[in-house]
Amino acid sequence: MSKLIRFIVGLLFLLVVLAGFIFASNNSIVVPLWIGIDLAPQSLAVWILLAFAWGGVLGLLLGYGLFRRIKAHLKINKLEAQLKKKQDTIIGRPLGKKQSLQKGRDK
């Protein structure tokens, strides 16, 4: 099943790349871009593909930090649950001989 999913994802990736090349070849009008500074004129397709690529890279970087933080929180929650379980077993443990004798004297 995982091979089928990989094949479908790979096919989708190739289709997106092909669509990008077709888009780039059909939109060859040179457009200057100003984002605080004047950038060299490039085709419209280049600007759009660069914006798409930068958005993907930034999304991956932000997503990586988010997933790392979520993974850390899950691990902390798991360790806290294990600690609570250990504490409960220690508190609920039967009393030893000395402790039972002292309890009997207190009565």
Stockholm file with secondary structure:
# STOCKHOLM 1.0

chainA/1-107         MSKLIRFIVGLLFLLVVLAGFIFASNNSIVVPLWIGIDLAPQSLAVWILLAFAWGGVLGLLLGYGLFRRIKAHLKINKLEAQLKKKQDTIIGRPLGKKQSLQKGRDK
#=GR chainA/1-107 SS CHHHHHHHHHHHHHHHHHHHHHHHHHCCCEEEEESSSEEEEEEHHHHHHHHHHHHHHHHHHHHHHHHHHHHHHHHHHHHHHHHHHHHHHHHTSCCCHHHHHHHHHHC
#=GC SS_cons         CHHHHHHHHHHHHHHHHHHHHHHHHHCCCEEEEESSSEEEEEEHHHHHHHHHHHHHHHHHHHHHHHHHHHHHHHHHHHHHHHHHHHHHHHHTSCCCHHHHHHHHHHC
//
